[in-house]
């Protein structure tokens, strides 16, 4: 089954509907039985299966289909079985109950007060709010600022202690880099009196 097309039954449906290939050619390409292909053509097999175009997916070319259509003894050759399937997991946003939604701005305020070396973008990423919200909380211009109560986000289970320590470590490295940069600039631009 190593050289079968993706979704062989759906591919067979498309080939039956859109080409003049023989049942044997389609069966061999899709690694199905010739009787199944006959059943697809008769409308008895694969009812409700949506046709899948192997040309769009890059498994067959129009030229390949035309060559095999002209010679019924020629079998179809799959272009490539190395079809790239992305396995990047998308981050799923977790539902936050209404009762817990106020915890995010409260947590952002707590982080601003307790760890002022963290950038607004770091706080926003940790807590799960926008950077603009964090900036407005820091500037005391947040719409609900007077009702905010600083709360420890780790205690509220918004993120782990390790996440917080990693963010603080990153901020400390950034501050050291900025200090070194300023020192370099001072040395390269001596002040003349």
HELIX and SHEET records of a PDB file:
HELIX    1   1 UNK A    8  UNK A   18  1                                  11    
HELIX    2   2 UNK A   23  UNK A   30  1                                   8    
HELIX    3   3 UNK A   34  UNK A   42  1                                   9    
HELIX    4   4 UNK A   62  UNK A   70  1                                   9    
HELIX    5   5 UNK A   98  UNK A  114  1                                  17    
HELIX    6   6 UNK A  120  UNK A  127  1                                   8    
HELIX    7   7 UNK A  131  UNK A  138  1                                   8    
HELIX    8   8 UNK A  145  UNK A  147  5                                   3    
HELIX    9   9 UNK A  161  UNK A  188  1                                  28    
END                                                                             
